Amino acid sequence: MNQLIQAFRIGLNGSSKLSISRNGPAWRRLSSEARTVNWLSEHLASPQNGMVAEGEIPMEKRLRMAVFRSSQRGWLELDVLLGKFAAHNLSVVSEDEETFAQYERLLDADGPDVYAWTTKRADPPQELVPIVTMIRDFVFHGKTVQRPKTTS
């Protein structure tokens, strides 16, 4: 991909005789990869990966991203497990910024680790214990996360 981008830039500058035909497969591949990179930078940027400052992404967009990431992890087992948890519970979890940040950190972890933590095969890191406990309760006991009761 880097070679294609470099070739594309050289072709645009006119500083080299190298050019890419706009109808050729290299052009289509380059434009497809460039669109993918642009989409990723616009839609998947998050404070966790250092691409944007904390608080820059609105909570509604962070919630949609978390729901999508929960069901598209690449492991069918985790897709089902986290996808169902997200569908049933993330709207409530997102009301507490600290708990939601824990869930986002969980999504950044490796798939085998997350699977081991959520299926009680391994203990999660201390900072993720509350969110992993919520997921375990949902998976093993069918408990959904409840909104805290307010007295008015």
N, C-alpha and C positions, 0 to 999 in steps of 0.2 A: 504494500500500500504506500509506504514512504517513497518508493521509487516512482510510483505513478504520480503522486502529488508533486514530487520534484520535477518530473518530466512535464507535468501540466504547467507548473510555474515557469519553467524554462520556455515552453512553447508560447505562453502568454507574453513573456517579456520580449520575445523575439531575439534574445541574445544568443540563441543557438539555432542550428538548422533543424533540431529535433522538434517535431510537432506531432500531435496526435489527431488523427482524423476524427471529426465529430460523429461520424457514423460507425466507427469501428468498435470492436469489443472492449478495447482499453479505455476508450472514452466513456462507454456505458458503465464499466466497472468503476472507473474513477468517480463519475458523477453519483453512482449509487453509494459508494463508500463515503463520499463527501456529504451526501444527504444524511447518511447514518450518523456520521460524526457530528454534524450540526444538530440532528435530532437529540442525540445523547447529551450533548452539552447543554441544550435548552431544557430538556425534560427530566434528565436524571441527575442534574447537578444537585448536590445536597451538602449541608454543612459537614456531614460525616466524612465526605471524601475531599473536603477542603476546596471545593470549586466555588462556593459562595459563602458569604458571611452568615453567621448564625442569625436567625430571625428574618432573613431576606425572603424566604419562601413562605407564602401564606399557609396556614394550618390546613386549609381545605385541600390544597395541592399536595402537601406532605401526606395527608391521609389517603388520597387517591393513589399516590406513588407507593405507599406502604401496602395498600390492598393489592395492587398489581404485583409488587415484588413478592408478596406472600404466596401468590398462586403461580408464580413463574420462576421458581428457583432452579429448576432443572432436574430435580428428583421428584418422581411421582408421589412418593410417600410424603415428602415435605410440602409439595404443592397442595395436596389434599389436607394435610394436617394444619398447616399455617393458613391456607386459603380459607378453610371453614372457620378457623378461629377469627381471622380478620373480618370475614363477612358478618359474623355474629357479634363481635366484641369491640372492634377498633373504634367505632363511633363513641363508645363510652370510654375506652382507654385514652383516646385523644383529648378528652376533657382535662386530663391531668398531664401537664407538659413533661414532668419527670418520668412518668410511667411510659408515655409515648416515646420519649427519647431512648428509654431502655429497649423498647420494641425495635426501634430503628437500629440500635446497636446490635441487637440480636439478628436482624436481617443482614447486617454487614459481616456476620461470622460465617465460617465455613459450614457447608451443608452437613458433612458427617458429624461435626460437633453439635450443631443445632439438633440434629436427629437424636443423637445420644442424650442430650440434655432433656429434650421433650419426652422421650420414651423411658426415662429413668434409668438409662444405662450408664450415665455418668453425671457427676455433679456439675452444675453450671458455675461460672465465675460469680463471685460474691455480688458484684454490681447488677447481675442479671437474674438473681434468685427470685425477686418479686414477680417479674413478668413470666419467667419460666414456670413458676408455681401456678399462675393464672392459666397458662396454656395447658399444663398437666391436669389441672382441675377440669378444664373444658374437655380435654381428650378422654380422660379416664372416668370422669364422673358426670359429664354433661352440664357442668355448672357454667353459666354465663356470667360475665362481669356485671355487677350491679352498680348503679349510680349511687353515690353516697346520699343517704337520707338527710335532707335539710329540714331544720325546724324553723318554722316561720310563724 
